[in-house]
């Protein structure tokens, strides 16, 4: 039998080594695309700091968020948190269901553009 030198042995191991499987993307990343005509309105806050904190929490979970300021009845300003970028209503509905389950929220799917 032929002797295997250490260099050859290392090369042989390298050739048969199996690469680890790629890390799974977070659920939010799998559902949301970079751009899309649907968003999920996840909360409205009288306090802008609370809205920004919730948006940060959602971003840390892989969601793409934005906070908009809107004037409500009585001229009160609200900060509204949206998860954006869904390609279709089905993907947005799945995200809305996950948000409702995980964050005790009442999200609503919104068509953001035609």
C-alpha positions in Angstrom: 0.0 0.0 0.0 1.2 3.5 -0.8 2.0 5.7 2.1 0.1 8.9 2.4 2.1 11.9 3.3 0.6 14.4 5.8 0.1 17.0 3.0 -1.8 14.4 0.8 -3.8 13.3 3.8 -4.9 16.9 4.5 -5.7 17.4 0.9 -7.8 14.2 0.9 -9.7 15.4 3.9 -10.3 18.8 2.4 -11.7 17.3 -0.7 -14.3 15.2 1.2 -15.1 17.8 3.9 -18.8 18.7 3.8 -19.6 22.4 4.1 -22.0 23.3 6.9 -25.5 24.1 5.7 -26.3 27.8 5.1 -27.9 29.6 8.1 -31.6 29.9 7.8 -33.0 33.3 7.2 -35.3 34.8 9.8 -39.0 34.2 9.1 -39.5 37.9 8.4 -36.7 38.0 5.8 -38.2 35.0 4.0 -41.6 36.7 3.8 -40.7 40.4 3.1 -38.9 41.5 0.0 -36.9 44.7 -0.5 -39.8 46.4 -2.2 -43.4 45.5 -2.7 -46.9 47.0 -2.9 -48.1 45.8 0.5 -47.3 46.8 4.0 -48.7 45.8 7.4 -49.7 48.5 9.8 -48.8 47.1 13.2 -49.4 49.9 15.6 -50.3 53.6 16.2 -48.7 55.4 19.1 -49.4 58.8 20.6 -45.8 58.7 21.9 -43.2 58.8 19.1 -40.6 57.2 21.3 -42.7 54.1 21.9 -43.3 53.8 18.1 -39.6 54.0 17.4 -38.8 51.4 20.1 -41.4 49.0 18.6 -40.0 49.6 15.1 -36.5 48.8 16.3 -37.7 45.6 18.0 -39.3 44.5 14.7 -36.1 45.4 12.7 -34.1 43.3 15.1 -36.4 40.4 14.2 -35.7 40.9 10.5 -38.6 43.1 9.5 -38.3 46.1 7.3 -40.1 48.9 9.1 -41.0 52.6 8.8 -42.7 55.0 11.2 -44.9 57.7 9.8 -46.6 60.7 11.5 -50.3 61.2 10.8 -52.8 63.7 12.1 -55.8 62.0 13.7 -59.2 63.4 14.7 -58.9 66.4 17.0 -55.6 67.2 15.3 -53.7 64.8 17.6 -50.4 63.5 16.0 -49.9 59.7 15.9 -46.8 57.7 15.0 -47.8 54.7 12.9 -45.5 51.7 12.6 -45.5 49.7 9.3 -43.7 46.6 8.2 -43.0 47.3 4.5 -42.0 45.6 1.3 -44.4 42.7 0.8 -44.7 41.5 -2.8 -48.3 40.2 -2.4 -51.2 40.2 0.0 -50.7 36.6 1.0 -47.1 37.3 2.3 -48.4 40.4 4.1 -51.2 38.4 5.7 -48.7 35.8 7.0 -46.6 38.5 8.6 -49.7 40.1 10.1 -50.7 36.8 11.6 -47.2 36.3 13.1 -47.2 39.9 14.5 -50.6 39.4 16.0 -49.5 36.1 17.6 -46.0 37.3 18.8 -46.7 40.9 19.8 -50.2 41.1 21.1 -51.1 43.5 18.2 -53.9 44.0 15.8 -52.1 44.5 12.5 -53.8 45.4 9.2 -52.6 44.7 5.7 -52.4 47.9 3.5 -51.9 48.2 -0.2 -49.2 50.9 -0.4 -49.3 51.5 -4.2 -51.0 50.1 -7.3 
